Amino acid sequence: MSHAFSPEPEAERPIKQAVLRAALGRCPACGQGRLFRGYLAVNPSCPHCGEALHHQRADDGPAYLTILLVSHLGAPLLLAVYMMYRPSAMAMLIGFSLGAVILSLLLLPLIKGGLIGFQWARRMHGFGQQPAAPAEASAS
């Protein structure tokens, strides 16, 4: 029994390369075009290679991962600083609040880019779909 349609296996996309490229704010496909058009706004397509990037569904994932990382880095550091130097409560509050905000603002675009690169490499949310071919005229 022969099937009229047999899809060809798609080439693997390197996950590590795509995640690193996108974490650095570059297109996960070519590594040349800018991924973001602003702080966190994703370009609809790569200005260099034309790869569609509007499929991304990062949503709240980068924010959750950023909070997880910042809190897991900040809590032991907070305890270590307190045990070694015994600063005032106000100095701790101001210092660690500023540190948490700055670290969060630095990590958020990196994590969002990495998540988009992972989605592209794994062909998630429409990244693996081929553009629809125009319908061929049937011979009558």
C-alpha positions as CSV (number, residue, x, y, z in Angstrom):
1,M,0.0,0.0,0.0
2,S,1.5,3.3,-1.1
3,H,0.7,6.6,0.4
4,A,0.5,9.7,-1.8
5,F,2.0,11.9,0.9
6,S,5.1,11.0,2.8
7,P,6.7,13.9,4.7
8,E,10.4,14.1,4.6
9,P,12.1,14.1,8.0
10,E,13.1,17.7,8.9
11,A,16.7,18.4,9.7
12,E,17.5,18.8,13.4
13,R,18.0,22.3,14.7
14,P,20.9,22.6,17.2
15,I,19.3,23.5,20.6
16,K,22.4,24.9,22.3
17,Q,23.3,27.1,19.3
18,A,19.7,28.4,19.0
19,V,19.4,29.2,22.7
20,L,22.7,30.9,22.9
21,R,22.0,33.0,19.8
22,A,18.6,34.1,21.0
23,A,19.8,34.7,24.5
24,L,22.3,37.2,23.0
25,G,19.4,38.9,21.3
26,R,20.0,37.5,17.8
27,C,17.8,35.4,15.5
28,P,18.0,31.7,16.5
29,A,18.1,30.7,12.8
30,C,20.9,32.8,11.4
31,G,22.5,34.5,14.4
32,Q,22.7,37.8,12.5
33,G,19.3,39.7,12.8
34,R,18.0,41.3,16.0
35,L,15.5,39.2,17.9
36,F,14.1,42.1,19.9
37,R,12.9,45.5,18.5
38,G,12.8,46.9,22.0
39,Y,13.5,45.8,25.5
40,L,11.3,42.7,25.3
41,A,9.2,43.2,22.1
42,V,10.0,40.4,19.6
43,N,10.4,41.3,15.9
44,P,7.7,39.5,13.8
45,S,10.5,38.2,11.6
46,C,14.2,38.3,11.3
47,P,15.4,41.4,9.5
48,H,18.4,39.5,8.1
49,C,17.1,36.1,7.0
50,G,13.3,36.6,7.1
51,E,12.7,33.7,9.6
52,A,9.2,34.2,11.1
53,L,9.6,34.9,14.9
54,H,5.9,35.8,15.6
55,H,5.2,32.2,16.6
56,Q,7.0,32.6,20.0
57,R,4.9,32.0,23.1
58,A,7.2,33.0,25.9
59,D,4.4,34.5,27.9
60,D,5.1,34.5,31.7
61,G,7.9,31.8,31.5
62,P,10.8,34.3,31.5
63,A,9.4,36.3,34.4
64,Y,9.0,33.1,36.5
65,L,12.5,31.9,35.7
66,T,14.0,35.3,36.4
67,I,12.3,35.4,39.8
68,L,13.4,31.9,40.5
69,L,17.1,32.7,39.7
70,V,17.2,36.1,41.4
71,S,15.7,34.7,44.6
72,H,17.9,31.6,44.6
73,L,21.0,33.8,44.1
74,G,19.9,36.6,46.5
75,A,18.8,34.5,49.5
76,P,22.2,32.8,50.3
77,L,24.0,36.1,49.5
78,L,21.8,38.0,51.8
79,L,22.5,35.5,54.6
80,A,26.3,35.5,53.9
81,V,26.5,39.3,53.9
82,Y,24.5,39.5,57.1
83,M,26.6,36.9,58.9
84,M,29.9,38.5,57.8
85,Y,29.3,42.2,58.1
86,R,26.1,42.7,60.2
87,P,24.9,45.7,58.2
88,S,21.9,47.7,59.3
89,A,18.4,46.6,58.2
90,M,18.0,49.7,56.0
91,A,21.4,49.1,54.3
92,M,20.3,45.5,53.6
93,L,16.9,46.5,52.4
94,I,18.2,49.2,50.0
95,G,21.2,47.2,48.8
96,F,19.4,43.9,48.1
97,S,16.3,45.6,46.6
98,L,18.4,47.5,44.1
99,G,20.5,44.4,43.4
100,A,17.3,42.3,42.8
101,V,15.8,44.9,40.5
102,I,19.0,45.4,38.4
103,L,19.7,41.6,38.2
104,S,16.1,41.0,37.1
105,L,16.2,43.7,34.4
106,L,19.5,42.2,33.1
107,L,18.3,38.6,33.1
108,L,14.8,39.0,31.7
109,P,15.7,39.6,28.1
110,L,18.4,36.9,28.2
111,I,16.0,34.3,29.5
112,K,13.2,35.4,27.1
113,G,15.6,35.1,24.2
114,G,16.8,31.7,25.4
115,L,13.2,30.4,25.7
116,I,12.4,31.7,22.2
117,G,15.5,30.0,20.8
118,F,14.5,26.7,22.5
119,Q,11.0,27.0,21.0
120,W,12.5,27.6,17.6
121,A,14.9,24.7,17.8
122,R,12.2,22.3,19.0
123,R,9.8,23.5,16.3
124,M,7.2,24.5,19.0
125,H,4.1,26.7,18.5
126,G,4.3,26.8,14.7
127,F,8.1,27.4,14.2
128,G,8.4,24.1,12.3
129,Q,5.5,24.7,9.8
130,Q,6.3,25.3,6.2
131,P,4.5,28.1,4.4
132,A,1.5,26.9,2.6
133,A,2.2,26.2,-1.1
134,P,-0.1,27.8,-3.6
135,A,-2.8,25.5,-4.9
136,E,-1.8,24.0,-8.3
137,A,-4.3,24.4,-11.1
138,S,-5.8,21.1,-11.9
139,A,-5.8,19.9,-15.5
140,S,-9.3,19.5,-16.8
